[in-house]
Amino acid sequence: MRLSFRKWGVPTISWLAVFAFAGMALAGAGEESVEPTASLLPDEVAEGKTLESAEPLEMTLALSANPETDYDLAITYGADPVGVCQTDAATITTDVEGEGSFVCSFTTVVNEGTDDLVGTITFSVSLADELVTENVANLTVAAAEPEEPEEPEVTQVEGEAVINHGHCVSYWARRAKADGLTGRAKGAFVSAIAEDEEAVSSKVSDDGEPDETCDFSEALAEALAEQEADDAESPIAQSEGTSKAKGPKGPPQQETGEEDQA
């Protein structure tokens, strides 16, 4: 069936074409275009994030735009490349709610003795070759810290040049005996030195002096003084002192004849 509009100067058109055009117009009017927005996570990458050398970083570009739409993503690098994403171009397809995302992960190594790397990574989102969003990550990768050299292990070889704990203990054991420290006092003195692991010295001769870290001369003097005081207060010492104070006993008196006669 055709409807003629010739009397108004309008060519004859099909009712089918009219309805199709009207349906398309209504469908277009029912869909509202969403202005795309995007953000970089974590938040500090936009403000400026500093990484250690070889520290991994994972960034997420979160896109909110028209639902079920394919958006083109271009990734570019400015200044020194602080990191390279796994691709320079990608497609972000939004879901029915208009949400989509892209994850960029990388690790950058900066050798010690060089300058820190400071650079940017720009994420540009386009639709039909028209730029809709642009986000920039400002990143710094610090140079690696110099490693402290390991102290070489010292092989303990017997000799005067070797400094160890045993030399210190051995010297004061001989010295305590030579100065007259005996018994429990000597044992307590030597044990105290043996428990002090920081007391070290090179090998010391009998008439020599130990290193400063093995100086227990004052401790030995105190131990000798305490031993002398203890000896003075002992019952044996007091008994000997009392005997000396009374003096020697004289010979027994002999009985006279007169006394016998009486």
matplotlib code that plots the C-alpha trace (Angstrom):
import matplotlib.pyplot as plt

x = [0.0, 1.4, 0.3, 0.6, 1.5, 1.8, -0.7, 1.7, 4.7, 6.1, 7.2, 5.5, 7.3, 6.8, 5.1, 7.8, 10.5, 8.6, 8.2, 11.9, 13.1, 10.8, 12.1, 15.6, 14.9, 13.1, 15.9, 18.5, 16.5, 16.2, 20.0, 21.9, 25.6, 27.9, 30.9, 33.8, 36.0, 39.1, 41.3, 44.7, 45.1, 46.8, 46.1, 49.7, 50.9, 49.3, 50.8, 54.2, 55.3, 58.9, 59.9, 63.1, 65.1, 63.6, 60.4, 57.4, 54.4, 50.9, 48.7, 45.1, 43.3, 39.6, 37.3, 33.7, 32.0, 29.2, 28.1, 29.3, 31.6, 35.1, 37.6, 41.1, 43.9, 47.3, 50.3, 53.2, 56.3, 57.9, 61.4, 63.3, 61.2, 60.7, 58.8, 57.2, 53.7, 53.2, 51.8, 51.7, 48.1, 45.0, 41.2, 39.1, 35.6, 33.0, 30.4, 26.7, 27.2, 29.8, 32.8, 36.1, 39.8, 43.3, 46.2, 49.8, 52.6, 56.3, 59.6, 62.5, 66.1, 68.4, 72.0, 73.9, 76.0, 73.6, 71.0, 67.4, 65.0, 62.2, 59.6, 55.9, 53.5, 50.5, 47.3, 45.1, 41.6, 39.9, 36.7, 36.5, 39.9, 38.6, 40.5, 38.1, 40.3, 44.0, 45.8, 49.4, 51.5, 54.4, 57.0, 60.6, 62.8, 65.6, 69.0, 70.0, 71.8, 75.4, 75.8, 78.1, 81.1, 81.0, 83.7, 86.1, 86.2, 89.4, 91.0, 92.2, 95.8, 97.8, 100.3, 100.9, 99.2, 95.9, 93.4, 90.9, 89.1, 91.2, 94.4, 92.8, 91.4, 94.7, 96.8, 94.7, 94.5, 98.3, 98.5, 96.0, 98.0, 101.3, 99.8, 98.6, 94.9, 93.7, 90.7, 87.2, 88.4, 90.6, 87.8, 85.3, 87.8, 88.7, 85.1, 84.0, 86.6, 85.6, 81.9, 82.9, 83.2, 84.3, 87.4, 89.9, 93.7, 96.6, 98.9, 100.5, 103.8, 104.2, 106.0, 103.8, 100.5, 97.2, 95.3, 93.0, 89.9, 91.5, 92.4, 91.3, 94.1, 91.7, 89.4, 92.4, 93.4, 89.9, 89.8, 93.2, 92.0, 88.8, 90.8, 93.1, 90.2, 88.5, 91.6, 92.0, 88.5, 88.8, 88.8, 92.2, 93.7, 92.0, 93.2, 96.8, 96.6, 95.3, 98.1, 100.8, 99.3, 99.6, 103.2, 105.1, 104.5, 107.4, 108.8, 106.8, 107.9, 109.9, 108.7, 111.1, 112.2, 110.6, 107.3, 107.7, 108.6, 105.6]
y = [0.0, 3.4, 6.8, 9.6, 13.1, 14.4, 17.1, 18.7, 18.1, 15.4, 12.1, 8.9, 7.1, 3.8, 3.4, 0.9, 3.5, 6.0, 3.5, 2.5, 6.1, 6.8, 3.8, 4.8, 8.3, 7.0, 4.6, 7.3, 9.6, 7.0, 6.5, 9.3, 9.6, 9.4, 11.7, 9.3, 9.8, 7.9, 7.7, 6.1, 3.8, 3.9, 7.6, 8.7, 7.8, 10.9, 13.2, 11.5, 8.1, 7.1, 3.5, 1.7, 0.1, -3.3, -2.5, -3.8, -1.4, -2.2, 0.6, 0.4, 2.8, 2.7, 4.0, 5.0, 5.7, 4.5, 0.9, -2.0, 0.3, -0.3, 2.4, 2.7, 3.1, 4.5, 4.5, 6.9, 7.6, 11.0, 11.9, 8.8, 5.7, 4.7, 1.6, 0.0, -1.5, -4.8, -3.1, 0.4, 0.1, -1.8, -1.8, -1.2, -2.7, -1.3, -3.6, -3.0, -0.5, 1.4, 0.3, -0.9, -1.0, -1.7, -2.9, -1.8, -3.6, -3.2, -3.3, -0.9, -1.5, 1.5, 0.6, 2.1, 5.1, 6.5, 9.2, 8.5, 8.0, 10.5, 10.2, 9.9, 7.4, 8.8, 6.9, 8.3, 6.9, 7.6, 6.8, 6.9, 8.7, 11.4, 11.8, 11.5, 11.1, 11.5, 10.5, 10.9, 8.9, 10.8, 8.3, 8.2, 5.2, 5.7, 4.2, 1.1, 1.6, 0.4, -2.9, -2.9, -5.2, -8.3, -8.5, -11.3, -14.2, -14.3, -17.7, -18.1, -19.1, -19.5, -16.7, -13.3, -11.5, -13.2, -11.4, -13.5, -14.1, -17.1, -15.1, -12.6, -15.3, -17.2, -14.2, -13.2, -16.7, -16.8, -13.2, -14.0, -17.0, -15.1, -12.3, -14.7, -14.9, -18.4, -20.6, -19.4, -15.8, -16.8, -19.0, -16.1, -13.6, -15.8, -16.9, -13.2, -12.6, -15.8, -14.6, -11.3, -12.1, -8.6, -9.1, -10.0, -9.6, -10.7, -13.3, -11.8, -12.9, -13.2, -9.9, -8.2, -6.2, -7.2, -5.0, -2.3, -4.4, -7.0, -4.7, -6.2, -4.9, -2.9, -6.0, -8.1, -5.5, -5.5, -9.3, -9.4, -6.8, -8.8, -12.0, -10.3, -8.9, -12.3, -14.0, -11.5, -12.3, -16.0, -18.0, -19.4, -16.0, -14.7, -17.8, -17.3, -13.6, -14.4, -16.9, -14.4, -11.8, -14.1, -14.7, -18.0, -20.1, -20.5, -23.8, -25.6, -24.8, -27.6, -28.8, -28.0, -30.3, -28.1, -28.5, -32.2, -32.2, -30.2]
z = [0.0, -0.9, 0.2, -2.3, -1.4, -4.9, -4.4, -1.8, -4.1, -1.8, -3.5, -2.5, 0.4, 2.0, 5.3, 6.2, 5.8, 7.9, 10.8, 10.6, 10.7, 13.6, 15.5, 15.1, 16.3, 19.4, 20.2, 19.9, 22.1, 24.8, 25.1, 26.9, 26.2, 29.3, 29.6, 30.1, 33.3, 34.3, 37.4, 38.2, 41.2, 43.6, 44.0, 44.7, 41.2, 39.8, 42.5, 42.3, 43.7, 44.5, 44.1, 45.2, 42.5, 41.4, 43.4, 41.4, 40.8, 39.6, 38.3, 37.4, 35.0, 36.0, 33.2, 33.6, 30.3, 28.0, 28.6, 26.4, 24.3, 23.1, 23.9, 22.5, 25.0, 24.1, 26.5, 26.1, 28.1, 28.9, 30.1, 31.2, 30.9, 34.6, 33.5, 30.5, 30.6, 29.0, 25.9, 24.3, 23.1, 24.3, 24.1, 27.2, 26.8, 29.3, 30.9, 31.0, 33.8, 31.8, 33.9, 32.5, 33.5, 32.4, 34.6, 34.0, 35.9, 35.6, 37.5, 36.9, 38.0, 38.5, 39.2, 42.1, 41.4, 38.8, 39.0, 40.0, 37.1, 36.9, 34.3, 33.4, 31.9, 30.1, 29.5, 26.7, 26.1, 22.7, 21.0, 17.3, 17.2, 19.5, 22.8, 25.8, 28.9, 29.7, 32.9, 33.8, 36.3, 37.8, 39.0, 40.4, 40.7, 43.2, 42.4, 44.3, 47.6, 47.6, 49.3, 52.4, 51.8, 53.9, 56.5, 55.7, 58.1, 60.1, 60.5, 64.0, 63.9, 67.1, 67.5, 69.1, 66.2, 66.8, 69.0, 70.8, 74.1, 75.1, 75.3, 77.7, 80.1, 80.0, 80.9, 84.0, 85.2, 85.4, 86.8, 89.5, 90.6, 90.6, 92.7, 95.3, 94.6, 95.6, 96.1, 95.5, 95.0, 92.1, 90.6, 90.8, 89.3, 86.3, 85.7, 85.5, 82.7, 80.9, 80.7, 79.2, 75.5, 74.6, 76.7, 73.9, 73.5, 71.6, 73.2, 76.3, 77.8, 81.6, 81.8, 79.2, 79.3, 77.7, 75.2, 76.6, 76.0, 78.4, 81.3, 84.6, 86.8, 89.1, 89.4, 90.5, 93.0, 94.5, 94.6, 96.4, 98.9, 99.6, 100.0, 102.5, 104.5, 104.6, 105.7, 108.6, 109.8, 109.6, 113.0, 112.3, 111.9, 115.0, 117.0, 115.9, 116.8, 120.4, 121.0, 120.0, 122.3, 125.4, 124.8, 125.3, 128.3, 130.9, 132.1, 134.9, 138.5, 140.2, 143.6, 146.5, 149.2, 151.9, 150.3, 150.3, 153.9, 154.8]

ax = plt.figure().add_subplot(projection="3d")
ax.plot(x, y, z, "-o")
ax.set_aspect("equal")
plt.show()
